[in-house]
Amino acid sequence: MAQSTFPSVLQWWTNIEKRLYRDEPGHALQPGVSARAPLVVLYDGHENIEALWKALLQCRTPHLQVAWKSPESGEMRLLAESYVAIPEKLFFLKSLQTSLQRVAVLVERAQRRLDAAASPRDFPLVRSEARPARLSPFTSACFALRHLGRKVLNQPLKLLVQRGHWVLAYRRTDAPPELRGESGIEGDASRNWITLPGMPTQFHADPFLWRGKNGDYHLFFESLPYDTNRGTISHIAFDAATQRWQETPRVVLDCNYHLSYPFLFEHEGEIFMIPETCGNRTIEMYRAATFPTEWVLHKVIMRDVVAADTTLHHDGKTWWMFTSITEDGGSNWDELSIFHSDSPFGEWTAHPMNPVVSDCRLARMAGNLFKDAQNRLIRPAQNCEREYGAALTFREITELTTTTYAERTMSVRNPPRGHQGLHTWNAVGGITVIDLKTQLRKWSPWRAAMRRA
């Protein structure tokens, strides 16, 4: 396939992006890449890369596929695909770079799978669009106007609000029905959530509950001060006498790198935590020396890996580890890998289907796996299509063996009205906890005017 070049309006806009953000990655990017025959790349079902440019200019999630194409019949067999996460949708060159990096990963992944298969016809059929995608100058112009408009508006907004401020909320599911919302994943997502007191100087996210043998509830979560931009793990306890949570969090784990997502589990009578430590390029396990306040490093599960939101599940026989691993500098929002072991402290074996999910709408973990009322194994996942942590998707795992994996969507949870995100869900006993993305007001002109009066 010949190398495509940008049409004139898009070329004009990419030149502007290069001048505005000349120190940013992607300014020297080529417009596209190609795969060697018999492999072909499909962009939203089209064989021409204009379909990818069009998706990015319309701020849509591109669907990337790599297929084997028969030289004789032209039939296609799907080898690898991804709905790639685009973190900064209003930056065309960055978005294109992210997409093309994923295409390169998919091509290598497809070739490995093809080499390992007995026949290309072992893979599912896929069809391409008959007509090539067309990109109009109007689409490029609208994107440019949208980008410049957001750039102008962002400056005053930064003075007024702190975007992406996460807070914690909970709901009692053991209360009488008239005093609570539905406790299942199918219930009303917006009713009766009680927001925990927060701090304007830091956000709180990734809540994980623990219920002790005496019935006491403990809440562990990420606390990130804005002045350091480095997460720590904090703790509060539920006071059974007052039926309220402690108001002042206590930091229980702090490292010189970012910590978040404090997954908890018990094994042989001891309590362990696996916080996210991708900033240290490790997956680390900590043991509670004195629960809940003192934790010591017990084992480094993996090294030289950028893994997010690691979650374990024990099915009674096998230990399973779910985690989102960054490959070749890509995002860790959109792929899920699984490993298995006989022990949480043993060697972990990668699943042959890894990544078992490559889709920003349903890959990254969002809390503990759990069994629902119908005894189905449910995996809460983040939907990062609109933005990071925008919503939740609950997936039923229908097949989980050392060689196979399958799941399907059961329901989707959007954040309650007035919030912009929801990306963690955990329930223990009679309490469900979530985190909510909101906008924290830094300054109100009306409040300032009243003070002057």
Summary of the structure (lengths in Angstrom):
residues: 453
radius of gyration: 23.8
end to end distance: 69.5
largest distance: 81.8
contacts: 1387
relative contact order: 0.11
helix: 19%
strand: 40%
